[in-house]
Amino acid sequence: MSGQFSRRDFFKVAGASSAIAVTAPAAFAGDIPEKWRAPKCTQWSWEKPVQPIPESEIKKVVETDVVVIGAGLAGVAAALGAREEGAEVTLIEKTKSWGARGGHITAFGSKVQAELGVKIDYAEIVRRLISWGQGRMDERLLWMFAKKSGACMDWAIDMCAKNDVKVTLWEGYYKGPTYTEYPVTHFFYNKDVSLDYTYGNSTGIGNDVLVPAMLKEAEKKGVKTYFRMPAVQFVRGRNGDIEAVIAGRKGNFTKFAARRGVIIASGCYASNEEMRKRWAPYSLRVDAQIYFPAKTNTGDCHIMALQAGGAMQKLEDHAATVHLEAGAASYGFLHVNALGERFKNEDVNTQSKSCTKELQPHGIAWTVYDADWVEQVKSQVDSNLAGGLFYGQMWQPWGSGWNKDVEIATQAQHIKDGKVVVANSVKELAEKMGVPADRLEKTIARYNELCAKGHDDDFGKRKVLMTPVLKAPFYAGRLVSSLLAMSGGLHTDPSLHVLDAEDRPIGKLFVCGAAAGDYFGSGDYPTICPGMNHGRALTFGRLAGILAAGGSIDKVPDLKM
Ligand SMILES: Cc1cc2nc3c(=O)[nH]c(=O)nc-3n(C[C@H](O)[C@H](O)[C@H](O)COP(=O)(O)OP(=O)(O)OC[C@H]3O[C@@H](n4cnc5c(N)ncnc54)[C@H](O)[C@@H]3O)c2cc1C
């Protein structure tokens, strides 16, 4: 089980790393870090031959219809989906409990959206998602999501209502004219909780309430759960189908024999550096990598599937979910790199900012602002610059506004923690940032000139967001990026089977959630639908459960688009 963290709240962990201490840009001290270099030609550890676990080491056999591996959002949805088809379901999880983090969840056409009168052209969103990924995905999966996610969200909402868990639509999405997100993001919360998010502290909100509520339902409906039970090897039968999964620890293995199917719902591989080196070397550039519970997402079942004849999605690099720390360290003010130079239009989402930051010298960038920052942040919010860049919007329910007090309190904490530096002159600020003072002074002078002119000749930023840096004290927040999830994975198709390298399904082996591939194009995670990782975990989790149990997904009503 996890603490309460949003996908855009990772500063506590990131801040713990001395490599990103704000006063001394450590990356400048030496050579390009080894991990950023191109991988050497090597034999990857998963390519080494594996021996089948001998029958003598198997101490117990459990027979069931469907085995689900992983008790995250995708796994509990899969277990429920299969159980509701009448299958006998066994859910195995390697840790002692369920896993969750964050809580923004995409769905198209849910009852919440209908009740709130939200009308969107969902087909247009799919087309934008496809173009975001340069068309390099299995489009069929995106249309499947578009048609089924609303019904799957409604299914989760009904289940949660029985446990006093409520849902709303997130209003903190980005609504700028050139970069626009959609009101498709749902989140769950316990009734009577505060939705304030002062410096990342909140309880009873997000997937920490959704996942246990769904697991409770699953267990009530008869799903059998085994915790501290890591899956380690698939057993493939003579006809090539997956017959069983072996789990547990050496000397005490259990064989879970599945009559109908095995579902991989074991999450992504972001905590496996070797896999990132192989499939997403770009992701190694981030300042931090975090997950809750920590290091559970090590790609175990990807490797097991590869060893059983499956393949990874064909498209490389895999997409990675990389976000900035929110709040004082990533507002939409002037951004400068470690040379003290401006390098972008700051009117963009957190994912794009993280990615362009990594491309700057030594991956370092700052946001610079002045004494009038609170009013200026308000004008940024009023101009629809949003999408989780502000703390005061993190759990902003539909119909409410930006929370100024949360923003002020969080900025003060950022200063205390040394993530934002403060100075009485630009020269002093530059010293604290470790950037050349003369360059910073020039950059600020140019920016102020453009602000006065009311036109950003250099990067085309909207006039309303061009606020000068004039009045002491001056502030600089270090942009800190964190890898939250890998969003590429095992080769799959709309039957949700794992496929081999020749696109043939591996019999009885299914995949859903972040372990699955072919959904996102290369490199970037599409934030235009905030919460797409969770959205597909919920939707494809349920659908994989139905399919593995032998049911038809036609019974999940299609959204009319
Ligand atoms: C701080 C943070 C916030 C985030 N916020 C958001 C957000 O708001 N919206 C969003 O869309 N995405 C968010 N993400 C990403 C998102 O949480 C994940 O991509 C998503 O939860 C994956 O769900 P899943 O069910 O596929 O996998 P997981 O939730 O990772 O569940 C997989 C489970 O499988 C278990 N497991 C792994 N290997 C084995 C094995 N060998 N045997 C048995 N069990 C195994 C793991 O222990 C785990 O419990 C966030 C990520 C982070 C780090």
The ligand as a MOL file (V3000), in Angstrom:
LIG
                    3D

  0  0  0     0  0            999 V3000
M  V30 BEGIN CTAB
M  V30 COUNTS 53 58 0 0 0
M  V30 BEGIN ATOM
M  V30 1 C 3.7880 9.1610 -7.6210 0
M  V30 2 C 3.0760 8.6330 -8.8080 0
M  V30 3 C 1.8480 9.1690 -9.1130 0
M  V30 4 C 1.1840 8.7230 -10.2500 0
M  V30 5 N -0.0290 9.2950 -10.5300 0
M  V30 6 C -0.6950 8.9200 -11.6500 0
M  V30 7 C -1.9510 9.4990 -11.9490 0
M  V30 8 O -2.4720 10.3190 -11.1970 0
M  V30 9 N -2.5740 9.0860 -13.0850 0
M  V30 10 C -2.0410 8.1360 -13.9000 0
M  V30 11 O -2.6750 7.7810 -14.9040 0
M  V30 12 N -0.8680 7.5610 -13.6270 0
M  V30 13 C -0.1780 7.9120 -12.5130 0
M  V30 14 N 1.0060 7.2950 -12.1940 0
M  V30 15 C 1.4280 6.1160 -12.9540 0
M  V30 16 C 0.5120 4.9630 -12.5540 0
M  V30 17 O 0.4190 4.9120 -11.1500 0
M  V30 18 C 0.8990 3.5690 -13.0570 0
M  V30 19 O 1.2560 3.5850 -14.4000 0
M  V30 20 C -0.3100 2.6310 -12.8800 0
M  V30 21 O -0.7650 2.6670 -11.5510 0
M  V30 22 C -0.0010 1.2200 -13.2150 0
M  V30 23 O -1.0500 0.4040 -12.7510 0
M  V30 24 P -0.9320 -1.1670 -12.8570 0
M  V30 25 O -2.0820 -1.7300 -12.1200 0
M  V30 26 O -0.6990 -1.5540 -14.2610 0
M  V30 27 O 0.4200 -1.4990 -12.0850 0
M  V30 28 P 0.7830 -1.3280 -10.5370 0
M  V30 29 O -0.0980 -0.3940 -9.8640 0
M  V30 30 O 2.2480 -1.0720 -10.4980 0
M  V30 31 O 0.4810 -2.7530 -9.9380 0
M  V30 32 C 1.2740 -3.8680 -10.2440 0
M  V30 33 C 1.2990 -4.8020 -9.0680 0
M  V30 34 O 1.9710 -6.0010 -9.4680 0
M  V30 35 C 2.8250 -6.4400 -8.4320 0
M  V30 36 N 3.8750 -7.2710 -9.0180 0
M  V30 37 C 4.9330 -6.8900 -9.7730 0
M  V30 38 N 5.6650 -7.9660 -10.1130 0
M  V30 39 C 5.0460 -9.0440 -9.5760 0
M  V30 40 C 5.3350 -10.4340 -9.5740 0
M  V30 41 N 6.4290 -10.9220 -10.1570 0
M  V30 42 N 4.4730 -11.2760 -8.9340 0
M  V30 43 C 3.3640 -10.7800 -8.2800 0
M  V30 44 N 3.0750 -9.4670 -8.2300 0
M  V30 45 C 3.8990 -8.6070 -8.8870 0
M  V30 46 C 3.3500 -5.1330 -7.8410 0
M  V30 47 O 3.8320 -5.3230 -6.5300 0
M  V30 48 C 2.1080 -4.2450 -7.9130 0
M  V30 49 O 1.3300 -4.3470 -6.7360 0
M  V30 50 C 1.7320 7.7190 -11.0760 0
M  V30 51 C 2.9620 7.1580 -10.7470 0
M  V30 52 C 3.6240 7.6100 -9.6220 0
M  V30 53 C 4.9380 6.9930 -9.2590 0
M  V30 END ATOM
M  V30 BEGIN BOND
M  V30 1 1 1 2
M  V30 2 1 2 3
M  V30 3 2 2 52
M  V30 4 2 3 4
M  V30 5 1 4 5
M  V30 6 1 4 50
M  V30 7 2 5 6
M  V30 8 1 6 7
M  V30 9 1 6 13
M  V30 10 2 7 8
M  V30 11 1 7 9
M  V30 12 1 9 10
M  V30 13 2 10 11
M  V30 14 1 10 12
M  V30 15 2 12 13
M  V30 16 1 13 14
M  V30 17 1 14 15
M  V30 18 1 14 50
M  V30 19 1 15 16
M  V30 20 1 16 17
M  V30 21 1 16 18
M  V30 22 1 18 19
M  V30 23 1 18 20
M  V30 24 1 20 21
M  V30 25 1 20 22
M  V30 26 1 22 23
M  V30 27 1 23 24
M  V30 28 2 24 25
M  V30 29 1 24 26
M  V30 30 1 24 27
M  V30 31 1 27 28
M  V30 32 2 28 29
M  V30 33 1 28 30
M  V30 34 1 28 31
M  V30 35 1 31 32
M  V30 36 1 32 33
M  V30 37 1 33 34
M  V30 38 1 33 48
M  V30 39 1 34 35
M  V30 40 1 35 36
M  V30 41 1 35 46
M  V30 42 1 36 37
M  V30 43 1 36 45
M  V30 44 2 37 38
M  V30 45 1 38 39
M  V30 46 1 39 40
M  V30 47 2 39 45
M  V30 48 1 40 41
M  V30 49 2 40 42
M  V30 50 1 42 43
M  V30 51 2 43 44
M  V30 52 1 44 45
M  V30 53 1 46 47
M  V30 54 1 46 48
M  V30 55 1 48 49
M  V30 56 2 50 51
M  V30 57 1 51 52
M  V30 58 1 52 53
M  V30 END BOND
M  V30 END CTAB
M  END
